[in-house]
Amino acid sequence: MNDFAEWVAPIATMLAAIMTASNLGARLTGFGFIVFTIGSIAWTIVGLTSGETSLIVANGFLTLVNAFGVWRWLGRQSTYEQGGRSAERASRRSSAPSLFGANGIAGMPVADCHGKHLGKAVEALLECRSGKIRHLVIASSSDAGLEEDLRAVPASQVCFERDKARLRIPADVFDRITPLDGSDWSELGYGK
């Protein structure tokens, strides 16, 4: 049993870390917490068979935290996302304007006016008073793919489709937008 647990524990922990860090939606994150729970139980077994009290205590606690994560992401958050998707589907069948859940903006693929993939949306900045989107912040990878440039595009230049955002400008115009400065986006609020 201990040999099996010694293999399951690190494999489950690494796999769960990838699943949750990917942030690919509530369902995958929730399943990541299930895999984390399997890993923490396996680590607890390793601790029990090796007499390592700290491993038992830490992973006993982590099992409880992981159970909370399962409830949070497969229960509550998944329900919210399903509700948003049902509203989206219903709006497409009605004469009212189509809806999409704002929860789906982060990670949404972004293309230029010709359909060329530019990157992904990472944030939408809304006006407090009206609730309208003012800027869409888009992350585009460098050629090496290790670094990202963040550019804010005014909402007037963005058209949201069901599963992506399409800019009303071509890629070369997008590329000329000055990248945002790290974590200081104050110029978007006209603070600079």
URSULSUL-V193367 format. One record per helix or strand of 2 or more residues. SS is the DSSP state (~ for helix, > for strand). FROM is the first residue (numbers start at 0). TO is the last residue. If there is no record, write none. Layout:
# URSULSUL-V193367
[[SS	FROM	TO] [SS	FROM	TO]]
This chain:
# URSULSUL-V193367
[[~	1	20] [~	25	49] [~	52	92] [~	101	103] [>	108	110] [>	116	125] [>	132	140] [>	147	153] [~	154	156] [>	157	159] [>	163	166] [~	170	174] [~	185	188]]
